[in-house]
Amino acid sequence: MPETPPESLFRAPPMEEQERMVEALLFASAQPLELKEMAARMPHGADPAEALARLRRRYEGRGVTIRRVGAGWAIRTAPDLGFLMRRDQVERRRLSRAAVETLAIIAYHQPTTRAEIEEIRGVSVSRGTLDMLIELEWVRLGRRRMTPGRPVTFVTTDRFLDQFGLESPRDLPGVKELRDAGLLDNRGALEADGEEEEDDAPAAEGQDELFE
């Protein structure tokens, strides 16, 4: 006869209290938190997944919302109220065309190598472009390809998803949306025009906006 597992010596806090704990963790964290990170900080026996689900329902229709960012969760301003924050943001600037195209190629073709980026763009990619995207923490190094030379690949980060309000790369806009945003012209997706690489230096300090 199988033995009955002993009851835990520690009783989990009431679910209402667990909700408060999850809320506090998300509020205080500068980065999205995964469930396993919440579980590691909460008392023994707590159920952060259930507490998070209840908390999300409680925040529906409020000024802030709990949103998935990659594998983690974060408290963010409700999308329809984002316009209220614009005056408080650091001065915004646009990326150069070279940086926009490079970022878009990485986002849609990841993991991708520098050679593949250059093949799609039709022009060389300066090191400054990739360095800037990595410095912004929108792009990171991925695994090396098991091909001659073992070239490094580039992939987007959770910070990139968070910046543009995406849960995963599957939520990236389609071709029509990119064209409406002015990121594509009528010649096709990211088609090079034979011009020289544009200056990769940002025009001003602050957060970049890609999908404006």
Secondary structure, DSSP 8 states (H G I E B T S, - for coil): --------SS----HHHHHHHHHHHHHH-SS-B-HHHHHHHS-TT--HHHHHHHHHHHTTTSSEEEEEETTEEEEEE-GGGGGGGGGGS---B---HHHHHHHHHHHHH-SEEHHHHHHHHSS---HHHHHHHHHTTSEEEEEE-SSTT--EEEEE-HHHHHHTT-SSGGG---HHHHHHTTSSBTTBTT---S------S-SSSS-B-S--
